[in-house]
Amino acid sequence: MLVTLLVDTGFGVFFAMTLGALVGLYYGDASMASYVLLGSLAAIYSVRQYKDRAAIVKAGLTIGLVNVMSVLAIELLRQPPLTLPDFAPQAGFAYLGGILTSAMASMI
């Protein structure tokens, strides 16, 4: 999000793809790489038409929603039965991560 706000959308997409690849290599997990890439692309899409500070807050809500959907998709692809007690904390932290991302970008 911050790279898109400071430079431009094209470089933000390049940075998101690079970051996703590096995270995937570091953790050795393709699902983590896809999670990072989807969240980053949601952030880029959300702030590309940045006009006021409220756009960053709206972007945080969008990023949180995309993060929750990413976690849901990853958990459904792993094939074990998905239960609410297992999914709820992951979804909560994913949504909180999106909101904190926008808060930190706004502070910086």
Backbone as a chain_set.jsonl record, in Angstrom:
{"seq": "MLVTLLVDTGFGVFFAMTLGALVGLYYGDASMASYVLLGSLAAIYSVRQYKDRAAIVKAGLTIGLVNVMSVLAIELLRQPPLTLPDFAPQAGFAYLGGILTSAMASMI", "coords": {"N": [[0.83, -1.18, 0.0], [1.876, 1.254, 0.828], [3.999, 1.662, -0.949], [2.605, 2.004, -3.333], [1.211, 4.358, -2.75], [3.346, 6.152, -2.466], [4.954, 5.909, -4.797], [3.96, 4.629, -7.547], [1.248, 2.822, -9.173], [2.111, 0.73, -10.891], [4.747, 0.132, -10.016], [4.07, -0.625, -7.475], [2.656, -3.027, -7.915], [4.73, -4.59, -8.978], [6.422, -4.643, -6.728], [4.735, -5.979, -4.936], [4.522, -8.51, -6.137], [7.18, -9.34, -6.022], [7.584, -9.318, -3.234], [5.694, -11.266, -2.462], [6.825, -13.548, -3.683], [9.282, -13.692, -2.328], [8.433, -14.09, 0.332], [7.149, -16.536, 0.046], [9.345, -18.144, -0.632], [10.916, -17.857, 1.667], [9.329, -18.931, 3.766], [8.757, -21.328, 2.63], [6.282, -22.037, 1.626], [3.644, -22.113, -0.48], [1.042, -21.265, -0.118], [1.234, -19.226, 1.749], [2.627, -17.348, 0.263], [0.708, -16.778, -1.704], [-1.28, -15.672, -0.098], [-0.037, -13.316, 0.838], [0.4, -12.038, -1.607], [-2.23, -11.683, -2.616], [-3.362, -10.039, -0.61], [-1.687, -7.802, -0.858], [-2.213, -6.987, -3.49], [-4.891, -6.316, -3.212], [-4.614, -4.109, -1.541], [-3.24, -2.37, -3.241], [-5.108, -1.999, -5.293], [-7.1, -0.769, -3.822], [-6.102, 1.732, -3.031], [-5.352, 3.075, -5.31], [-6.752, 5.181, -6.444], [-6.406, 7.307, -4.675], [-7.608, 9.9, -2.714], [-8.28, 11.17, -0.309], [-7.778, 10.931, 3.291], [-9.672, 9.179, 4.258], [-9.885, 7.256, 2.327], [-7.801, 5.527, 2.822], [-8.608, 4.278, 5.172], [-10.918, 2.959, 4.263], [-9.639, 1.292, 2.481], [-8.275, -0.363, 4.262], [-10.376, -1.82, 5.376], [-11.213, -3.182, 3.094], [-8.899, -4.673, 2.495], [-8.777, -6.285, 4.77], [-11.106, -7.826, 4.375], [-10.463, -9.172, 1.981], [-8.245, -10.587, 2.912], [-9.493, -12.328, 4.753], [-11.085, -13.827, 2.994], [-9.049, -14.993, 1.508], [-7.776, -16.597, 3.436], [-9.895, -18.331, 3.985], [-10.174, -19.593, 1.459], [-7.668, -20.853, 1.241], [-7.731, -22.598, 3.441], [-9.904, -24.201, 2.708], [-8.856, -25.439, 0.463], [-6.943, -27.066, 1.563], [-8.171, -29.386, 2.401], [-8.837, -30.77, 4.939], [-11.62, -31.125, 7.221], [-13.308, -28.083, 7.664], [-13.761, -26.229, 10.491], [-15.652, -24.017, 12.565], [-14.485, -23.18, 15.1], [-11.775, -23.515, 14.488], [-11.402, -21.863, 12.285], [-12.313, -19.275, 12.948], [-10.442, -17.746, 14.68], [-8.303, -17.417, 12.872], [-9.529, -16.004, 10.796], [-10.267, -13.692, 12.155], [-7.752, -12.609, 12.885], [-6.728, -12.216, 10.327], [-8.451, -10.248, 9.305], [-7.99, -8.201, 11.15], [-5.323, -7.754, 10.575], [-5.478, -6.516, 8.057], [-6.732, -4.104, 8.722], [-4.871, -2.995, 10.518], [-2.752, -2.689, 8.773], [-3.591, -0.592, 7.107], [-3.771, 1.397, 9.038], [-1.106, 1.693, 9.86], [0.057, 2.508, 7.438], [-1.213, 4.939, 7.15], [-0.19, 6.321, 9.344], [2.51, 6.422, 8.731]], "CA": [[0.0, 0.0, 0.0], [2.718, 2.431, 0.966], [4.743, 1.839, -2.196], [1.663, 2.552, -4.309], [0.942, 5.748, -2.388], [4.529, 6.989, -2.627], [5.535, 5.857, -6.135], [2.831, 4.495, -8.463], [0.595, 1.511, -9.153], [2.948, -0.264, -11.567], [5.822, -0.286, -9.126], [3.429, -1.321, -6.363], [2.386, -4.405, -8.347], [6.033, -5.252, -9.042], [6.869, -4.86, -5.353], [3.87, -7.009, -4.344], [4.909, -9.814, -6.689], [8.488, -9.67, -5.457], [7.393, -9.626, -1.821], [5.025, -12.558, -2.389], [7.791, -14.599, -4.017], [10.261, -13.8, -1.244], [7.768, -14.689, 1.497], [6.964, -17.95, -0.281], [10.641, -18.818, -0.534], [11.378, -17.839, 3.05], [8.555, -19.872, 4.56], [8.624, -22.593, 1.906], [4.853, -22.316, 1.606], [3.003, -21.386, -1.575], [-0.183, -20.633, 0.361], [1.627, -17.966, 2.391], [2.949, -16.435, -0.833], [-0.547, -16.327, -2.324], [-1.942, -14.809, 0.886], [0.643, -12.017, 0.805], [0.173, -11.428, -2.911], [-3.62, -11.237, -2.71], [-3.528, -8.892, 0.277], [-0.976, -6.661, -1.427], [-2.956, -6.522, -4.665], [-6.094, -5.634, -2.712], [-4.185, -2.798, -1.06], [-2.921, -1.539, -4.405], [-6.366, -1.659, -5.954], [-7.894, 0.087, -2.945], [-5.565, 3.088, -2.878], [-4.855, 3.642, -6.566], [-7.453, 6.44, -6.675], [-6.323, 7.962, -3.372], [-7.955, 11.318, -2.731], [-8.285, 11.694, 1.049], [-7.382, 9.944, 4.296], [-10.728, 8.176, 4.427], [-9.633, 6.186, 1.363], [-6.902, 4.549, 3.458], [-9.428, 3.507, 6.115], [-11.727, 2.058, 3.434], [-8.715, 0.287, 1.956], [-8.018, -1.317, 5.339], [-11.53, -2.725, 5.454], [-11.158, -4.041, 1.908], [-7.776, -5.601, 2.665], [-9.206, -7.26, 5.766], [-12.059, -8.744, 3.755], [-9.709, -10.022, 1.047], [-7.444, -11.501, 3.73], [-10.383, -13.374, 5.277], [-11.44, -14.699, 1.872], [-7.845, -15.761, 1.172], [-7.61, -17.637, 4.459], [-10.954, -19.306, 3.752], [-9.834, -20.378, 0.27], [-6.511, -21.7, 1.551], [-8.176, -23.665, 4.343], [-10.754, -25.131, 1.956], [-7.999, -26.207, -0.44], [-6.132, -28.026, 2.332], [-9.018, -30.568, 2.452], [-9.431, -31.267, 6.177], [-12.891, -30.445, 7.478], [-13.17, -26.742, 8.209], [-14.684, -25.986, 11.592], [-15.677, -22.62, 12.988], [-13.475, -22.857, 16.127], [-10.445, -23.432, 13.879], [-11.352, -20.801, 11.295], [-12.635, -17.954, 13.506], [-9.264, -16.94, 15.058], [-7.538, -17.077, 11.674], [-10.267, -14.958, 10.092], [-10.164, -12.472, 12.955], [-6.412, -12.049, 12.743], [-6.576, -11.759, 8.94], [-9.163, -8.974, 9.187], [-7.246, -7.238, 11.962], [-4.103, -7.425, 9.835], [-5.814, -5.534, 7.03], [-7.012, -2.811, 9.356], [-3.599, -2.475, 11.04], [-1.945, -2.266, 7.633], [-3.999, 0.759, 6.705], [-3.436, 2.329, 10.12], [0.338, 1.966, 9.801], [0.325, 3.312, 6.239], [-1.685, 6.285, 7.424], [0.75, 6.957, 10.269], [3.799, 6.662, 8.069]], "C": [[0.877, 1.246, 0.0], [3.519, 2.701, -0.301], [3.844, 2.444, -3.265], [1.367, 4.016, -4.011], [2.132, 6.656, -2.687], [5.075, 7.021, -4.053], [4.413, 5.833, -7.171], [2.33, 3.062, -8.446], [1.467, 0.432, -9.785], [4.068, -0.782, -10.685], [5.265, -1.012, -7.907], [3.127, -2.774, -6.699], [3.689, -5.195, -8.425], [6.542, -5.588, -7.648], [6.042, -5.956, -4.681], [4.244, -8.394, -4.846], [6.251, -10.266, -6.134], [8.365, -10.067, -3.994], [6.713, -10.98, -1.647], [5.975, -13.715, -2.674], [8.809, -14.794, -2.892], [9.661, -14.435, 0.013], [7.555, -16.176, 1.259], [8.254, -18.736, -0.179], [11.119, -18.901, 0.906], [10.652, -18.883, 3.893], [8.411, -21.232, 3.893], [7.171, -23.016, 1.757], [4.191, -21.459, 0.528], [1.723, -20.696, -1.107], [0.117, -19.309, 1.064], [1.96, -16.921, 1.324], [1.677, -15.904, -1.492], [-1.324, -15.407, -1.387], [-1.351, -13.398, 0.85], [0.357, -11.307, -0.509], [-1.253, -10.91, -3.043], [-3.889, -10.027, -1.816], [-2.858, -7.644, -0.272], [-1.707, -6.102, -2.639], [-4.26, -5.834, -4.269], [-5.75, -4.242, -2.204], [-3.894, -1.856, -2.22], [-4.198, -1.083, -5.099], [-7.169, -0.653, -5.127], [-7.398, 1.523, -2.888], [-5.089, 3.7, -4.184], [-5.538, 4.954, -6.913], [-7.522, 7.237, -5.367], [-6.629, 9.447, -3.493], [-7.947, 11.938, -1.332], [-7.925, 10.574, 2.023], [-8.434, 8.865, 4.522], [-10.548, 7.018, 3.454], [-8.716, 5.122, 1.966], [-7.677, 3.695, 4.446], [-10.304, 2.513, 5.353], [-10.856, 0.948, 2.847], [-8.408, -0.766, 3.013], [-9.16, -2.305, 5.5], [-11.553, -3.689, 4.275], [-10.056, -5.083, 2.036], [-8.145, -6.679, 3.68], [-10.168, -8.277, 5.191], [-11.366, -9.691, 2.778], [-8.845, -11.021, 1.812], [-8.291, -12.646, 4.282], [-10.761, -14.345, 4.175], [-10.248, -15.553, 1.438], [-7.618, -16.893, 2.158], [-8.663, -18.726, 4.276], [-10.627, -20.188, 2.561], [-8.673, -21.328, 0.54], [-6.923, -22.866, 2.44], [-9.077, -24.668, 3.622], [-9.935, -25.981, 0.995], [-7.148, -27.237, 0.289], [-6.876, -29.324, 2.618], [-9.444, -31.092, 3.818], [-10.745, -30.544, 6.44], [-12.66, -29.105, 8.183], [-14.218, -26.535, 9.284], [-14.575, -24.537, 12.033], [-14.659, -22.312, 14.091], [-12.05, -22.785, 15.573], [-10.313, -22.212, 12.972], [-11.519, -19.405, 11.899], [-11.4, -17.159, 13.945], [-8.436, -16.524, 13.846], [-8.203, -15.937, 10.911], [-10.178, -13.635, 10.851], [-8.807, -11.806, 12.819], [-6.164, -11.543, 11.324], [-7.254, -10.406, 8.752], [-8.445, -7.871, 9.964], [-5.955, -6.814, 11.261], [-4.353, -6.4, 8.749], [-6.05, -4.158, 7.607], [-5.722, -2.188, 9.9], [-2.676, -2.021, 9.924], [-2.306, -0.86, 7.21], [-3.672, 1.784, 7.781], [-1.953, 2.682, 10.077], [0.698, 2.793, 8.575], [-0.11, 4.759, 6.446], [-0.73, 7.029, 8.366], [2.064, 7.299, 9.602], [3.642, 7.763, 7.038]], "O": [[0.629, 2.185, -0.757], [3.697, 3.858, -0.684], [4.281, 3.308, -4.023], [1.282, 4.829, -4.932], [1.953, 7.797, -3.111], [5.604, 8.045, -4.483], [3.962, 6.885, -7.624], [2.91, 2.196, -7.791], [1.549, -0.677, -9.257], [4.309, -1.987, -10.614], [5.91, -1.91, -7.367], [3.318, -3.658, -5.864], [3.745, -6.344, -7.987], [7.036, -6.691, -7.412], [6.586, -6.774, -3.939], [4.279, -9.348, -4.069], [6.433, -11.44, -5.814], [8.973, -11.046, -3.562], [7.107, -11.761, -0.782], [5.938, -14.739, -1.991], [9.154, -15.924, -2.547], [10.321, -15.231, 0.68], [7.756, -16.987, 2.163], [8.26, -19.868, 0.305], [11.673, -19.921, 1.315], [11.28, -19.629, 4.644], [7.984, -22.191, 4.536], [6.861, -24.208, 1.762], [4.181, -20.231, 0.617], [1.356, -19.65, -1.643], [-0.675, -18.371, 0.976], [1.614, -15.749, 1.468], [1.584, -14.716, -1.802], [-1.961, -14.459, -1.845], [-2.085, -12.41, 0.834], [0.099, -10.103, -0.521], [-1.459, -9.802, -3.537], [-4.575, -9.092, -2.229], [-3.403, -6.545, -0.163], [-1.81, -4.886, -2.801], [-4.683, -4.878, -4.919], [-6.512, -3.298, -2.413], [-4.263, -0.682, -2.182], [-4.34, 0.089, -5.448], [-7.841, 0.216, -5.684], [-8.197, 2.443, -2.714], [-4.47, 4.764, -4.162], [-4.951, 5.774, -7.62], [-8.573, 7.769, -5.008], [-5.997, 10.163, -4.27], [-7.635, 13.121, -1.189], [-7.786, 9.416, 1.63], [-8.104, 7.754, 4.937], [-11.01, 5.91, 3.725], [-8.848, 3.94, 1.647], [-7.422, 2.495, 4.547], [-10.42, 1.355, 5.753], [-11.292, -0.198, 2.732], [-8.293, -1.947, 2.688], [-8.933, -3.492, 5.733], [-11.871, -4.868, 4.433], [-10.268, -6.253, 1.717], [-7.856, -7.856, 3.468], [-10.061, -9.467, 5.486], [-11.661, -10.886, 2.759], [-8.726, -12.177, 1.404], [-7.86, -13.798, 4.28], [-10.761, -15.557, 4.39], [-10.42, -16.707, 1.045], [-7.305, -18.017, 1.764], [-8.357, -19.912, 4.399], [-10.783, -21.407, 2.637], [-8.699, -22.482, 0.11], [-6.504, -24.001, 2.211], [-9.015, -25.864, 3.905], [-10.288, -27.132, 0.738], [-6.679, -28.193, -0.329], [-6.247, -30.291, 3.049], [-10.409, -31.855, 3.847], [-10.954, -29.447, 5.923], [-11.917, -29.017, 9.161], [-15.416, -26.649, 9.027], [-13.525, -23.91, 11.889], [-14.015, -21.265, 14.029], [-11.208, -22.074, 16.123], [-9.248, -21.599, 12.896], [-10.922, -18.449, 11.405], [-11.309, -15.978, 13.61], [-7.924, -15.405, 13.797], [-7.532, -15.02, 10.439], [-10.029, -12.577, 10.24], [-8.716, -10.589, 12.658], [-5.465, -10.547, 11.137], [-6.695, -9.515, 8.111], [-8.315, -6.746, 9.483], [-5.547, -5.656, 11.345], [-3.533, -5.507, 8.537], [-5.614, -3.157, 7.039], [-5.508, -0.984, 9.756], [-1.902, -1.079, 10.098], [-1.428, -0.029, 6.98], [-3.331, 2.924, 7.466], [-1.587, 3.846, 10.239], [1.548, 3.68, 8.654], [0.546, 5.688, 5.975], [-0.494, 8.226, 8.2], [2.66, 8.341, 9.876], [4.609, 8.121, 6.366]]}, "num_chains": 1, "name": "protein.A"}
